[in-house]
Structure formats: structure tokens, C-alpha cells
């Protein structure tokens, strides 16, 4: 996927990523950090090896913070929300 197309794809996916991250983190600042970190990783990744870019972006965005790579969970039940997002439930 060329860089321009990849950036457009990410831009289109951003509202969904913001929603997923916000449900988990409960903080606008932490949510924006999560999505920005996901974009940076997206730019560094060999996207030819990604079979489902949409699922990849969601997984990276939500798991990064669940595994202690960023902010701690602020909302009760955040782990359950993460599990539902990872399973594709909304």
C-alpha cells in the first residue's frame, strides 16, 4: 500500500479508532495519544504483510495501552470493553 493510500486509509479509520480507544481509556488526551502512536507504528510497518489493515489498526491501538504501553485504564470495566473490541463486538 503506497504511503498516500495508507495515510488516507488511516484517516478514514481514525474515527473508529478514537471511539474504541476512548471506550477503553476514558480520557480524550490518552485517546489521542493512543491513536497517534498507532499512526506512527502504521507508518513504520511493512503494510504488505498485513492481511486486514482495519483489524490490525484496531488491535494495535487497543492492545498497546492494555499491555502497559501507555496510560492506565481510567474506567471501570475497561478490560471487558477491550475484550469486546478485540472480538469485534461493538
N, CA and C atoms as an extended XYZ file, in Angstrom:
270
Properties=species:S:1:pos:R:3:atomname:S:1:resname:S:1:resid:I:1 pbc="F F F"
N         0.850       -1.170        0.000 N   UNK     1
C         0.000        0.000        0.000 CA  UNK     1
C         0.899        1.237        0.000 C   UNK     1
N         0.809        2.074       -1.017 N   UNK     2
C         1.636        3.289       -1.063 CA  UNK     2
C         1.338        4.211        0.128 C   UNK     2
N         2.321        5.044        0.478 N   UNK     3
C         2.178        5.907        1.655 CA  UNK     3
C         0.945        6.801        1.592 C   UNK     3
N         0.660        7.371        0.446 N   UNK     4
C        -0.505        8.263        0.328 CA  UNK     4
C        -1.791        7.496        0.597 C   UNK     4
N        -1.904        6.313        0.027 N   UNK     5
C        -3.087        5.477        0.222 CA  UNK     5
C        -3.171        5.025        1.683 C   UNK     5
N        -2.037        4.676        2.266 N   UNK     6
C        -2.012        4.252        3.661 CA  UNK     6
C        -2.450        5.373        4.587 C   UNK     6
N        -2.024        6.590        4.293 N   UNK     7
C        -2.430        7.742        5.108 CA  UNK     7
C        -3.931        7.990        4.971 C   UNK     7
N        -4.453        7.885        3.766 N   UNK     8
C        -5.898        8.048        3.556 CA  UNK     8
C        -6.675        6.952        4.281 C   UNK     8
N        -6.177        5.727        4.222 N   UNK     9
C        -6.838        4.620        4.910 CA  UNK     9
C        -6.867        4.892        6.409 C   UNK     9
N        -5.748        5.327        6.964 N   UNK    10
C        -5.684        5.625        8.394 CA  UNK    10
C        -6.640        6.760        8.742 C   UNK    10
N        -6.673        7.782        7.933 N   UNK    11
C        -7.574        8.917        8.169 CA  UNK    11
C        -9.026        8.452        8.200 C   UNK    11
N        -9.380        7.568        7.291 N   UNK    12
C       -10.742        7.028        7.273 CA  UNK    12
C       -11.036        6.171        8.506 C   UNK    12
N       -10.023        5.478        9.006 N   UNK    13
C       -10.197        4.599       10.168 CA  UNK    13
C       -10.137        5.352       11.496 C   UNK    13
N        -9.628        6.567       11.487 N   UNK    14
C        -9.402        7.310       12.734 CA  UNK    14
C       -10.635        7.471       13.616 C   UNK    14
N       -11.811        7.810       13.086 N   UNK    15
C       -12.973        7.945       13.977 CA  UNK    15
C       -13.286        6.651       14.736 C   UNK    15
N       -13.159        5.514       14.067 N   UNK    16
C       -13.397        4.224       14.727 CA  UNK    16
C       -12.340        3.960       15.790 C   UNK    16
N       -11.089        4.258       15.471 N   UNK    17
C       -10.007        4.069       16.434 CA  UNK    17
C       -10.192        4.979       17.646 C   UNK    17
N       -10.573        6.219       17.398 N   UNK    18
C       -10.815        7.154       18.508 CA  UNK    18
C       -11.930        6.646       19.409 C   UNK    18
N       -12.996        6.141       18.811 N   UNK    19
C       -14.113        5.612       19.597 CA  UNK    19
C       -13.709        4.408       20.428 C   UNK    19
N       -12.989        3.488       19.813 N   UNK    20
C       -12.547        2.288       20.535 CA  UNK    20
C       -11.608        2.638       21.684 C   UNK    20
N       -10.642        3.495       21.395 N   UNK    21
C        -9.668        3.882       22.421 CA  UNK    21
C       -10.342        4.659       23.551 C   UNK    21
N       -11.284        5.525       23.201 N   UNK    22
C       -11.953        6.315       24.245 CA  UNK    22
C       -12.781        5.421       25.164 C   UNK    22
N       -13.448        4.424       24.603 N   UNK    23
C       -14.238        3.498       25.437 CA  UNK    23
C       -13.347        2.764       26.428 C   UNK    23
N       -12.114        2.531       26.052 N   UNK    24
C       -11.182        1.822       26.928 CA  UNK    24
C       -10.522        2.778       27.913 C   UNK    24
N       -10.047        3.902       27.415 N   UNK    25
C        -9.226        4.794       28.232 CA  UNK    25
C       -10.029        5.836       28.999 C   UNK    25
N       -11.121        6.306       28.439 N   UNK    26
C       -11.969        7.270       29.123 CA  UNK    26
C       -11.385        8.662       29.243 C   UNK    26
N       -10.332        8.944       28.542 N   UNK    27
C        -9.674       10.248       28.595 CA  UNK    27
C        -9.365       10.687       27.179 C   UNK    27
N        -9.752       11.904       26.850 N   UNK    28
C        -9.510       12.399       25.496 CA  UNK    28
C        -8.016       12.466       25.183 C   UNK    28
N        -7.231       12.956       26.134 N   UNK    29
C        -5.783       13.076       25.896 CA  UNK    29
C        -5.152       11.702       25.674 C   UNK    29
N        -5.497       10.737       26.513 N   UNK    30
C        -4.946        9.389       26.361 CA  UNK    30
C        -5.404        8.762       25.043 C   UNK    30
N        -6.652        9.039       24.672 N   UNK    31
C        -7.192        8.516       23.416 CA  UNK    31
C        -6.411        9.064       22.223 C   UNK    31
N        -6.167       10.361       22.230 N   UNK    32
C        -5.418       10.967       21.136 CA  UNK    32
C        -3.989       10.439       21.081 C   UNK    32
N        -3.384       10.212       22.245 N   UNK    33
C        -2.041        9.620       22.284 CA  UNK    33
C        -2.048        8.215       21.683 C   UNK    33
N        -3.062        7.428       22.036 N   UNK    34
C        -3.146        6.056       21.524 CA  UNK    34
C        -3.260        6.039       20.004 C   UNK    34
N        -4.108        6.905       19.468 N   UNK    35
C        -4.299        6.936       18.017 CA  UNK    35
C        -3.048        7.475       17.320 C   UNK    35
N        -2.416        8.474       17.915 N   UNK    36
C        -1.178        8.994       17.323 CA  UNK    36
C        -0.083        7.928       17.332 C   UNK    36
N         0.071        7.204       18.443 N   UNK    37
C         1.062        6.129       18.497 CA  UNK    37
C         0.771        5.057       17.451 C   UNK    37
N        -0.515        4.767       17.249 N   UNK    38
C        -0.904        3.782       16.243 CA  UNK    38
C        -0.519        4.262       14.847 C   UNK    38
N        -0.725        5.548       14.570 N   UNK    39
C        -0.341        6.101       13.267 CA  UNK    39
C         1.166        5.972       13.038 C   UNK    39
N         1.951        6.280       14.060 N   UNK    40
C         3.409        6.183       13.916 CA  UNK    40
C         3.837        4.741       13.634 C   UNK    40
N         3.225        3.800       14.326 N   UNK    41
C         3.557        2.392       14.084 CA  UNK    41
C         3.104        1.987       12.676 C   UNK    41
N         1.933        2.461       12.256 N   UNK    42
C         1.403        2.195       10.919 CA  UNK    42
C         2.387        2.667        9.845 C   UNK    42
N         3.005        3.821       10.055 N   UNK    43
C         3.954        4.362        9.091 CA  UNK    43
C         5.246        3.552        9.031 C   UNK    43
N         5.637        2.936       10.142 N   UNK    44
C         6.896        2.169       10.196 CA  UNK    44
C         6.734        0.710        9.794 C   UNK    44
N         5.510        0.253        9.644 N   UNK    45
C         5.233       -1.160        9.404 CA  UNK    45
C         5.226       -1.479        7.916 C   UNK    45
N         5.696       -2.670        7.586 N   UNK    46
C         5.607       -3.158        6.201 CA  UNK    46
C         4.158       -3.589        5.976 C   UNK    46
N         3.366       -2.700        5.416 N   UNK    47
C         1.929       -2.930        5.275 CA  UNK    47
C         1.593       -4.016        4.256 C   UNK    47
N         2.561       -4.430        3.467 N   UNK    48
C         2.321       -5.532        2.525 CA  UNK    48
C         2.061       -6.840        3.265 C   UNK    48
N         2.526       -6.921        4.502 N   UNK    49
C         2.374       -8.144        5.291 CA  UNK    49
C         1.093       -8.162        6.119 C   UNK    49
N         0.301       -7.110        6.037 N   UNK    50
C        -0.925       -7.006        6.824 CA  UNK    50
C        -2.101       -7.475        5.974 C   UNK    50
N        -2.740       -8.535        6.421 N   UNK    51
C        -3.867       -9.090        5.669 CA  UNK    51
C        -5.155       -8.293        5.822 C   UNK    51
N        -5.396       -7.760        7.009 N   UNK    52
C        -6.612       -6.996        7.279 CA  UNK    52
C        -6.212       -5.696        7.969 C   UNK    52
N        -5.956       -4.637        7.207 N   UNK    53
C        -5.475       -3.390        7.801 CA  UNK    53
C        -6.397       -2.809        8.866 C   UNK    53
N        -7.686       -2.908        8.667 N   UNK    54
C        -8.635       -2.362        9.641 CA  UNK    54
C        -8.508       -3.075       10.985 C   UNK    54
N        -8.457       -4.388       10.956 N   UNK    55
C        -8.307       -5.166       12.189 CA  UNK    55
C        -6.947       -4.904       12.826 C   UNK    55
N        -5.913       -4.793       12.008 N   UNK    56
C        -4.575       -4.531       12.521 CA  UNK    56
C        -4.542       -3.215       13.285 C   UNK    56
N        -5.107       -2.160       12.697 N   UNK    57
C        -5.110       -0.854       13.345 CA  UNK    57
C        -5.852       -0.896       14.684 C   UNK    57
N        -7.006       -1.538       14.701 N   UNK    58
C        -7.777       -1.637       15.943 CA  UNK    58
C        -7.006       -2.408       16.998 C   UNK    58
N        -6.400       -3.498       16.606 N   UNK    59
C        -5.639       -4.323       17.544 CA  UNK    59
C        -4.460       -3.548       18.123 C   UNK    59
N        -3.704       -2.887       17.275 N   UNK    60
C        -2.540       -2.130       17.743 CA  UNK    60
C        -2.981       -1.014       18.679 C   UNK    60
N        -4.016       -0.300       18.297 N   UNK    61
C        -4.479        0.839       19.085 CA  UNK    61
C        -4.950        0.412       20.477 C   UNK    61
N        -5.701       -0.660       20.559 N   UNK    62
C        -6.260       -1.067       21.854 CA  UNK    62
C        -5.274       -1.869       22.700 C   UNK    62
N        -4.539       -2.751       22.106 N   UNK    63
C        -3.625       -3.593       22.893 CA  UNK    63
C        -2.432       -2.838       23.442 C   UNK    63
N        -1.967       -1.846       22.740 N   UNK    64
C        -0.792       -1.089       23.188 CA  UNK    64
C        -1.005       -0.533       24.584 C   UNK    64
N        -2.179       -0.024       24.840 N   UNK    65
C        -2.459        0.570       26.142 CA  UNK    65
C        -2.901       -0.470       27.160 C   UNK    65
N        -3.477       -1.549       26.707 N   UNK    66
C        -3.889       -2.612       27.628 CA  UNK    66
C        -2.677       -3.324       28.225 C   UNK    66
N        -1.586       -3.335       27.484 N   UNK    67
C        -0.392       -4.056       27.928 CA  UNK    67
C         0.603       -3.154       28.644 C   UNK    67
N         0.151       -1.988       29.075 N   UNK    68
C         1.032       -1.111       29.842 CA  UNK    68
C         1.947       -0.268       28.993 C   UNK    68
N         1.671       -0.162       27.692 N   UNK    69
C         2.500        0.643       26.813 CA  UNK    69
C         2.144        2.117       26.854 C   UNK    69
N         1.178        2.467       27.661 N   UNK    70
C         0.759        3.865       27.727 CA  UNK    70
C        -0.024        4.096       28.996 C   UNK    70
N        -1.064        4.855       28.873 N   UNK    71
C        -1.865        5.223       30.041 CA  UNK    71
C        -2.509        4.002       30.685 C   UNK    71
N        -2.777        4.124       31.948 N   UNK    72
C        -3.502        3.069       32.656 CA  UNK    72
C        -4.996        3.232       32.373 C   UNK    72
N        -5.723        2.155       32.566 N   UNK    73
C        -7.170        2.234       32.391 CA  UNK    73
C        -7.751        3.192       33.418 C   UNK    73
N        -8.639        4.049       32.967 N   UNK    74
C        -9.286        5.003       33.855 CA  UNK    74
C       -10.719        4.618       34.173 C   UNK    74
N       -11.294        3.762       33.381 N   UNK    75
C       -12.711        3.468       33.525 CA  UNK    75
C       -12.919        2.072       34.074 C   UNK    75
N       -13.890        1.943       34.984 N   UNK    76
C       -14.257        0.602       35.455 CA  UNK    76
C       -14.750       -0.229       34.273 C   UNK    76
N       -14.381       -1.470       34.232 N   UNK    77
C       -14.822       -2.354       33.162 CA  UNK    77
C       -14.041       -2.207       31.868 C   UNK    77
N       -12.945       -1.481       31.906 N   UNK    78
C       -12.184       -1.249       30.674 CA  UNK    78
C       -11.665       -2.553       30.084 C   UNK    78
N       -11.299       -3.490       30.916 N   UNK    79
C       -10.797       -4.770       30.401 CA  UNK    79
C       -11.882       -5.496       29.613 C   UNK    79
N       -13.120       -5.424       30.077 N   UNK    80
C       -14.229       -6.063       29.362 CA  UNK    80
C       -14.468       -5.371       28.025 C   UNK    80
N       -14.351       -4.053       27.992 N   UNK    81
C       -14.513       -3.317       26.740 CA  UNK    81
C       -13.413       -3.711       25.764 C   UNK    81
N       -12.189       -3.817       26.253 N   UNK    82
C       -11.078       -4.225       25.405 CA  UNK    82
C       -11.339       -5.596       24.805 C   UNK    82
N       -11.802       -6.519       25.609 N   UNK    83
C       -12.093       -7.858       25.109 CA  UNK    83
C       -13.169       -7.831       24.038 C   UNK    83
N       -14.204       -7.015       24.238 N   UNK    84
C       -15.280       -6.919       23.244 CA  UNK    84
C       -14.767       -6.306       21.950 C   UNK    84
N       -13.928       -5.274       22.051 N   UNK    85
C       -13.370       -4.646       20.850 CA  UNK    85
C       -12.489       -5.622       20.110 C   UNK    85
N       -11.671       -6.356       20.848 N   UNK    86
C       -10.772       -7.330       20.209 CA  UNK    86
C       -11.548       -8.433       19.505 C   UNK    86
N       -12.731       -8.770       20.041 N   UNK    87
C       -13.556       -9.824       19.456 CA  UNK    87
C       -14.440       -9.302       18.334 C   UNK    87
N       -14.432       -7.969       18.135 N   UNK    88
C       -15.229       -7.395       17.061 CA  UNK    88
C       -16.618       -6.988       17.490 C   UNK    88
N       -16.959       -7.100       18.773 N   UNK    89
C       -18.260       -6.652       19.266 CA  UNK    89
C       -18.231       -5.158       19.462 C   UNK    89
N       -19.366       -4.514       19.261 N   UNK    90
C       -19.417       -3.068       19.468 CA  UNK    90
C       -20.586       -2.709       20.302 C   UNK    90
